[in-house]
Amino acid sequence: MKTLAIGLMSGTSLDGLDICLAEFEKKDKWHFKILKSETLPYSTDWENKLRNSIHLSVTDLLELHSDYGFYLGQKVKEFIERHQLENIDLIASHGHTVFHQPQRKFTLQIGDGRAVKLNTGIPVPVVYDFRSQDVLMKGNGAPLVPIGDELLFSQYNACLNLGGFSNISLKSKNKRIAFDIAPVNIVLNHLAQQLNESFDEMVIWQEKGK
């Protein structure tokens, strides 16, 4: 049986909203295909709102949480219409991380999933707020990384993700563990901006480094 899912994520580097259509199927093991994918650049207004969200009052942050959820829902609706997609089984929305302090047992990803569902207008489940329970259970707030790597990339000893922050998952003493390592794209983007570019799109400057 195949499952079609739309995934949404906004990275800490704020390059844009990543959206994709993925197909999952379990035979002898889990298999997946990325069928459609796009990165939608943020407008200057949205980039500033998300970048400055850490400084907002509680009430203004809650308002942004709702507004961003409706924004995500609209982008999903446009994605579905643009690619004439049908038979979607679920929408998975990571949202945008504002606060992440697992050592203090809290994390916050804004973009209310209920607003996503309302604005999308299709009768499928919207899964969101992936990180909070893992943090409450003394995890680092990346529960999908170890289980996803275990099920989809079991042929590898470890999986390294180079995002806004780098993280790794691997088997240790018959358990799958995962944790953050260090900033990556946040630093690279900052350096690229010193050269009047948003990011090092073709890895031109990185290839010149040591």
BATORTOR-828610 format. One record per residue (C-alpha): residue number from 1; chain; x, y, z. Coordinates in nm, 3 decimals. Example, Ala and Ser with C-alpha at 12.3 -4.5 7.8 and 13.67 -1.06 7.14 Angstrom:
num:1 | cadena:A | east:1.230 | north:-0.450 | up:0.780 .
num:2 | cadena:A | east:1.367 | north:-0.106 | up:0.714 .
***
This chain:
num:1 | cadena:A | east:0.000 | north:0.000 | up:0.000 .
num:2 | cadena:A | east:0.133 | north:0.342 | up:-0.098 .
num:3 | cadena:A | east:0.097 | north:0.658 | up:0.108 .
num:4 | cadena:A | east:0.119 | north:1.006 | up:-0.045 .
num:5 | cadena:A | east:0.230 | north:1.280 | up:0.193 .
num:6 | cadena:A | east:0.301 | north:1.650 | up:0.158 .
num:7 | cadena:A | east:0.580 | north:1.774 | up:0.383 .
num:8 | cadena:A | east:0.654 | north:2.133 | up:0.489 .
num:9 | cadena:A | east:0.957 | north:2.275 | up:0.667 .
num:10 | cadena:A | east:1.112 | north:2.614 | up:0.729 .
num:11 | cadena:A | east:1.480 | north:2.590 | up:0.815 .
num:12 | cadena:A | east:1.660 | north:2.805 | up:1.069 .
num:13 | cadena:A | east:1.862 | north:2.961 | up:0.786 .
num:14 | cadena:A | east:1.540 | north:3.111 | up:0.643 .
num:15 | cadena:A | east:1.626 | north:3.037 | up:0.279 .
num:16 | cadena:A | east:1.257 | north:2.971 | up:0.220 .
num:17 | cadena:A | east:0.974 | north:2.724 | up:0.272 .
num:18 | cadena:A | east:1.057 | north:2.370 | up:0.160 .
num:19 | cadena:A | east:0.757 | north:2.173 | up:0.036 .
num:20 | cadena:A | east:0.751 | north:1.828 | up:-0.120 .
num:21 | cadena:A | east:0.528 | north:1.542 | up:-0.222 .
num:22 | cadena:A | east:0.664 | north:1.204 | up:-0.113 .
num:23 | cadena:A | east:0.543 | north:0.850 | up:-0.174 .
num:24 | cadena:A | east:0.602 | north:0.582 | up:0.092 .
num:25 | cadena:A | east:0.559 | north:0.209 | up:0.047 .
num:26 | cadena:A | east:0.646 | north:-0.089 | up:0.267 .
num:27 | cadena:A | east:0.749 | north:-0.416 | up:0.102 .
num:28 | cadena:A | east:1.037 | north:-0.606 | up:0.258 .
num:29 | cadena:A | east:1.133 | north:-0.269 | up:0.406 .
num:30 | cadena:A | east:1.025 | north:0.092 | up:0.370 .
num:31 | cadena:A | east:1.085 | north:0.271 | up:0.040 .
num:32 | cadena:A | east:1.024 | north:0.633 | up:-0.056 .
num:33 | cadena:A | east:1.026 | north:0.860 | up:-0.359 .
num:34 | cadena:A | east:1.031 | north:1.239 | up:-0.376 .
num:35 | cadena:A | east:0.777 | north:1.307 | up:-0.652 .
num:36 | cadena:A | east:0.763 | north:1.688 | up:-0.642 .
num:37 | cadena:A | east:0.967 | north:1.940 | up:-0.445 .
num:38 | cadena:A | east:1.007 | north:2.316 | up:-0.432 .
num:39 | cadena:A | east:1.172 | north:2.581 | up:-0.217 .
num:40 | cadena:A | east:0.951 | north:2.889 | up:-0.202 .
num:41 | cadena:A | east:1.152 | north:3.202 | up:-0.113 .
num:42 | cadena:A | east:1.005 | north:3.415 | up:0.164 .
num:43 | cadena:A | east:0.900 | north:3.770 | up:0.093 .
num:44 | cadena:A | east:1.104 | north:4.031 | up:0.277 .
num:45 | cadena:A | east:0.807 | north:4.082 | up:0.509 .
num:46 | cadena:A | east:0.779 | north:3.712 | up:0.603 .
num:47 | cadena:A | east:1.153 | north:3.670 | up:0.641 .
num:48 | cadena:A | east:1.164 | north:3.966 | up:0.881 .
num:49 | cadena:A | east:0.864 | north:3.836 | up:1.077 .
num:50 | cadena:A | east:1.022 | north:3.494 | up:1.126 .
num:51 | cadena:A | east:1.371 | north:3.628 | up:1.192 .
num:52 | cadena:A | east:1.244 | north:3.865 | up:1.460 .
num:53 | cadena:A | east:0.992 | north:3.624 | up:1.614 .
num:54 | cadena:A | east:1.225 | north:3.549 | up:1.904 .
num:55 | cadena:A | east:1.183 | north:3.909 | up:2.024 .
num:56 | cadena:A | east:0.800 | north:3.919 | up:2.016 .
num:57 | cadena:A | east:0.570 | north:3.946 | up:2.316 .
num:58 | cadena:A | east:0.366 | north:3.638 | up:2.403 .
num:59 | cadena:A | east:0.048 | north:3.774 | up:2.244 .
num:60 | cadena:A | east:0.224 | north:3.883 | up:1.925 .
num:61 | cadena:A | east:0.398 | north:3.544 | up:1.900 .
num:62 | cadena:A | east:0.064 | north:3.364 | up:1.933 .
num:63 | cadena:A | east:-0.077 | north:3.584 | up:1.656 .
num:64 | cadena:A | east:0.222 | north:3.497 | up:1.434 .
num:65 | cadena:A | east:0.171 | north:3.128 | up:1.516 .
num:66 | cadena:A | east:-0.181 | north:3.150 | up:1.370 .
num:67 | cadena:A | east:-0.091 | north:3.375 | up:1.077 .
num:68 | cadena:A | east:0.199 | north:3.155 | up:0.973 .
num:69 | cadena:A | east:-0.024 | north:2.848 | up:0.992 .
num:70 | cadena:A | east:-0.267 | north:3.010 | up:0.747 .
num:71 | cadena:A | east:0.029 | north:3.107 | up:0.527 .
num:72 | cadena:A | east:0.149 | north:2.746 | up:0.520 .
num:73 | cadena:A | east:-0.200 | north:2.622 | up:0.439 .
num:74 | cadena:A | east:-0.223 | north:2.865 | up:0.147 .
num:75 | cadena:A | east:0.114 | north:2.747 | up:0.012 .
num:76 | cadena:A | east:0.002 | north:2.383 | up:0.036 .
num:77 | cadena:A | east:-0.320 | north:2.468 | up:-0.149 .
num:78 | cadena:A | east:-0.124 | north:2.644 | up:-0.426 .
num:79 | cadena:A | east:0.123 | north:2.351 | up:-0.446 .
num:80 | cadena:A | east:-0.165 | north:2.104 | up:-0.489 .
num:81 | cadena:A | east:-0.330 | north:2.317 | up:-0.756 .
num:82 | cadena:A | east:-0.005 | north:2.390 | up:-0.941 .
num:83 | cadena:A | east:0.081 | north:2.021 | up:-0.974 .
num:84 | cadena:A | east:-0.281 | north:1.899 | up:-1.000 .
num:85 | cadena:A | east:-0.231 | north:1.658 | up:-0.713 .
num:86 | cadena:A | east:-0.493 | north:1.407 | up:-0.603 .
num:87 | cadena:A | east:-0.537 | north:1.135 | up:-0.340 .
num:88 | cadena:A | east:-0.317 | north:1.299 | up:-0.076 .
num:89 | cadena:A | east:-0.319 | north:1.093 | up:0.245 .
num:90 | cadena:A | east:-0.167 | north:1.337 | up:0.492 .
num:91 | cadena:A | east:0.015 | north:1.668 | up:0.538 .
num:92 | cadena:A | east:0.314 | north:1.687 | up:0.772 .
num:93 | cadena:A | east:0.419 | north:2.036 | up:0.881 .
num:94 | cadena:A | east:0.733 | north:2.097 | up:1.085 .
num:95 | cadena:A | east:0.673 | north:2.472 | up:1.104 .
num:96 | cadena:A | east:0.944 | north:2.724 | up:1.193 .
num:97 | cadena:A | east:1.153 | north:2.691 | up:1.509 .
num:98 | cadena:A | east:1.154 | north:3.000 | up:1.731 .
num:99 | cadena:A | east:1.279 | north:2.856 | up:2.062 .
num:100 | cadena:A | east:1.465 | north:2.531 | up:2.114 .
num:101 | cadena:A | east:1.612 | north:2.458 | up:2.457 .
num:102 | cadena:A | east:1.576 | north:2.085 | up:2.525 .
num:103 | cadena:A | east:1.796 | north:2.112 | up:2.835 .
num:104 | cadena:A | east:1.514 | north:2.324 | up:2.980 .
num:105 | cadena:A | east:1.247 | north:2.088 | up:2.840 .
num:106 | cadena:A | east:1.088 | north:2.321 | up:2.586 .
num:107 | cadena:A | east:1.085 | north:2.381 | up:2.213 .
num:108 | cadena:A | east:0.851 | north:2.586 | up:1.993 .
num:109 | cadena:A | east:0.776 | north:2.550 | up:1.623 .
num:110 | cadena:A | east:0.520 | north:2.804 | up:1.502 .
num:111 | cadena:A | east:0.265 | north:2.751 | up:1.226 .
num:112 | cadena:A | east:-0.056 | north:2.618 | up:1.380 .
num:113 | cadena:A | east:-0.144 | north:2.288 | up:1.211 .
num:114 | cadena:A | east:-0.515 | north:2.355 | up:1.258 .
num:115 | cadena:A | east:-0.479 | north:2.673 | up:1.051 .
num:116 | cadena:A | east:-0.289 | north:2.472 | up:0.789 .
num:117 | cadena:A | east:-0.582 | north:2.230 | up:0.765 .
num:118 | cadena:A | east:-0.844 | north:2.506 | up:0.751 .
num:119 | cadena:A | east:-0.668 | north:2.696 | up:0.473 .
num:120 | cadena:A | east:-0.577 | north:2.385 | up:0.272 .
num:121 | cadena:A | east:-0.939 | north:2.279 | up:0.259 .
num:122 | cadena:A | east:-0.886 | north:1.906 | up:0.196 .
num:123 | cadena:A | east:-1.012 | north:1.636 | up:0.437 .
num:124 | cadena:A | east:-0.680 | north:1.477 | up:0.536 .
num:125 | cadena:A | east:-0.491 | north:1.470 | up:0.868 .
num:126 | cadena:A | east:-0.235 | north:1.743 | up:0.935 .
num:127 | cadena:A | east:0.049 | north:1.622 | up:1.158 .
num:128 | cadena:A | east:0.248 | north:1.892 | up:1.340 .
num:129 | cadena:A | east:0.434 | north:1.981 | up:1.660 .
num:130 | cadena:A | east:0.680 | north:1.695 | up:1.608 .
num:131 | cadena:A | east:0.935 | north:1.792 | up:1.869 .
num:132 | cadena:A | east:0.762 | north:1.879 | up:2.198 .
num:133 | cadena:A | east:0.697 | north:1.530 | up:2.336 .
num:134 | cadena:A | east:1.051 | north:1.416 | up:2.259 .
num:135 | cadena:A | east:1.190 | north:1.714 | up:2.451 .
num:136 | cadena:A | east:0.960 | north:1.643 | up:2.745 .
num:137 | cadena:A | east:1.098 | north:1.287 | up:2.745 .
num:138 | cadena:A | east:1.457 | north:1.424 | up:2.772 .
num:139 | cadena:A | east:1.531 | north:1.395 | up:2.400 .
num:140 | cadena:A | east:1.694 | north:1.656 | up:2.178 .
num:141 | cadena:A | east:1.370 | north:1.726 | up:1.995 .
num:142 | cadena:A | east:1.437 | north:1.542 | up:1.670 .
num:143 | cadena:A | east:1.226 | north:1.225 | up:1.701 .
num:144 | cadena:A | east:1.173 | north:1.192 | up:1.326 .
num:145 | cadena:A | east:1.545 | north:1.189 | up:1.247 .
num:146 | cadena:A | east:1.645 | north:0.861 | up:1.415 .
num:147 | cadena:A | east:1.330 | north:0.665 | up:1.321 .
num:148 | cadena:A | east:1.332 | north:0.801 | up:0.965 .
num:149 | cadena:A | east:1.698 | north:0.714 | up:0.921 .
num:150 | cadena:A | east:1.643 | north:0.369 | up:1.073 .
num:151 | cadena:A | east:1.352 | north:0.284 | up:0.844 .
num:152 | cadena:A | east:1.462 | north:0.453 | up:0.522 .
num:153 | cadena:A | east:1.844 | north:0.433 | up:0.532 .
num:154 | cadena:A | east:1.916 | north:0.118 | up:0.733 .
num:155 | cadena:A | east:2.199 | north:0.019 | up:0.496 .
num:156 | cadena:A | east:2.417 | north:0.300 | up:0.639 .
num:157 | cadena:A | east:2.600 | north:0.300 | up:0.973 .
num:158 | cadena:A | east:2.517 | north:0.666 | up:1.038 .
num:159 | cadena:A | east:2.330 | north:0.951 | up:0.874 .
num:160 | cadena:A | east:2.462 | north:1.309 | up:0.887 .
num:161 | cadena:A | east:2.232 | north:1.602 | up:0.809 .
num:162 | cadena:A | east:2.385 | north:1.939 | up:0.723 .
num:163 | cadena:A | east:2.106 | north:2.191 | up:0.774 .
num:164 | cadena:A | east:2.090 | north:2.519 | up:0.963 .
num:165 | cadena:A | east:2.243 | north:2.301 | up:1.233 .
num:166 | cadena:A | east:2.407 | north:1.965 | up:1.171 .
num:167 | cadena:A | east:2.275 | north:1.652 | up:1.339 .
num:168 | cadena:A | east:2.359 | north:1.284 | up:1.323 .
num:169 | cadena:A | east:2.182 | north:0.956 | up:1.392 .
num:170 | cadena:A | east:2.347 | north:0.617 | up:1.440 .
num:171 | cadena:A | east:2.316 | north:0.282 | up:1.612 .
num:172 | cadena:A | east:2.483 | north:0.258 | up:1.954 .
num:173 | cadena:A | east:2.449 | north:-0.047 | up:2.179 .
num:174 | cadena:A | east:2.150 | north:-0.168 | up:1.971 .
num:175 | cadena:A | east:1.972 | north:0.165 | up:2.010 .
num:176 | cadena:A | east:1.923 | north:0.441 | up:1.756 .
num:177 | cadena:A | east:2.045 | north:0.773 | up:1.893 .
num:178 | cadena:A | east:2.051 | north:1.121 | up:1.742 .
num:179 | cadena:A | east:2.182 | north:1.460 | up:1.847 .
num:180 | cadena:A | east:2.280 | north:1.805 | up:1.719 .
num:181 | cadena:A | east:2.649 | north:1.873 | up:1.650 .
num:182 | cadena:A | east:2.713 | north:2.233 | up:1.541 .
num:183 | cadena:A | east:2.578 | north:2.525 | up:1.335 .
num:184 | cadena:A | east:2.628 | north:2.489 | up:0.959 .
num:185 | cadena:A | east:2.411 | north:2.685 | up:0.714 .
num:186 | cadena:A | east:2.341 | north:2.958 | up:0.966 .
num:187 | cadena:A | east:2.713 | north:3.034 | up:0.973 .
num:188 | cadena:A | east:2.764 | north:2.985 | up:0.597 .
num:189 | cadena:A | east:2.472 | north:3.212 | up:0.516 .
num:190 | cadena:A | east:2.606 | north:3.480 | up:0.750 .
num:191 | cadena:A | east:2.942 | north:3.467 | up:0.572 .
num:192 | cadena:A | east:2.776 | north:3.473 | up:0.228 .
num:193 | cadena:A | east:2.582 | north:3.782 | up:0.329 .
num:194 | cadena:A | east:2.914 | north:3.958 | up:0.389 .
num:195 | cadena:A | east:2.965 | north:3.908 | up:0.013 .
num:196 | cadena:A | east:2.619 | north:4.050 | up:-0.065 .
num:197 | cadena:A | east:2.456 | north:3.711 | up:-0.137 .
num:198 | cadena:A | east:2.180 | north:3.542 | up:0.063 .
num:199 | cadena:A | east:2.364 | north:3.207 | up:0.056 .
num:200 | cadena:A | east:2.639 | north:3.024 | up:-0.132 .
num:201 | cadena:A | east:2.403 | north:2.879 | up:-0.393 .
num:202 | cadena:A | east:2.655 | north:2.697 | up:-0.613 .
num:203 | cadena:A | east:2.901 | north:2.624 | up:-0.328 .
num:204 | cadena:A | east:3.150 | north:2.849 | up:-0.508 .
num:205 | cadena:A | east:3.311 | north:3.004 | up:-0.202 .
num:206 | cadena:A | east:3.302 | north:2.688 | up:0.007 .
num:207 | cadena:A | east:3.502 | north:2.501 | up:-0.258 .
num:208 | cadena:A | east:3.777 | north:2.764 | up:-0.226 .
num:209 | cadena:A | east:3.806 | north:2.715 | up:0.150 .
num:210 | cadena:A | east:4.023 | north:2.481 | up:0.353 .
***
